[in-house]
């Protein structure tokens, strides 16, 4: 008998769930969003014992392989790898109940190719069919001229439905991607799982492959921060996709021949940003300045002055 570690699987994908509360029966887990009807009221139930699922809104149901197929958007023949990654045998389970040791995960084949979601359009081409996408971007201060230069997509179906898809490349190869919701959602960002990525998102930098094309580079937290810096200043914005820069991301910067670097995090992260700028200056042996935006989030800035930008 095989037991699927549904909680670990959901946590790894950043999908919220509850094990008690309204609409959640004994022995069930309530998942925040149904991959079929997109209901976000925890009406998707997964049985802890059998791992079978049922959505109490749209009626979608099935076994764990179908759930993996729907959530990860992978063919059925690829669900076995993920199933094994998050499964333990009944004998392992018996041993764990006495020894309380964590189960050893089985080795997973190395990913060599990453595919973008199936149901996508280049974001610039999506506006005629989905005008609310442009309304969303316009509300964030971007114009058609800005957007036509982006390497980004709009996903209109599947696990990443109603999200802008931003690929992350390294040396011309797609490593992973992340999706930003353009409609209200429990998760603003949803990234490709590490099992399906060549490198996880925290081992990548957004816009990394474009660094050689610019003389000035600005390191930001999020992708929209980076895009706004680029729009308002002309410098290349690169994003660490979070508040903390990983060691792998620092090593990536060390591979590039930068002459100067600007660091700009959200205003509430100024102390950490100053420490990061000091560390990067030492690692890269170049001048690194830290700028504090006058707005809370650089992505909301409308002028260079709101970014706290100083030329030179």
GIKA-V995601 format. One record per helix or strand of 3 or more residues. SS is the DSSP state (h for helix, s for strand). FROM is the first residue (numbers start at 1). TO is the last residue. If there is no record, write none. Layout:
# GIKA-V995601
ss=SS from=FROM to=TO
ss=SS from=FROM to=TO
This chain:
# GIKA-V995601
ss=s from=2 to=4
ss=h from=6 to=12
ss=s from=28 to=31
ss=s from=44 to=47
ss=s from=53 to=55
ss=h from=64 to=72
ss=h from=76 to=85
ss=s from=87 to=89
ss=h from=90 to=99
ss=s from=120 to=122
ss=h from=123 to=126
ss=h from=131 to=139
ss=h from=144 to=147
ss=s from=152 to=155
ss=s from=163 to=170
ss=s from=173 to=181
ss=s from=189 to=191
ss=h from=201 to=203
ss=h from=208 to=213
ss=s from=217 to=220
ss=h from=223 to=233
ss=s from=236 to=239
ss=h from=247 to=254
ss=s from=260 to=264
ss=h from=267 to=284
ss=s from=287 to=290
ss=h from=298 to=300
ss=h from=305 to=307
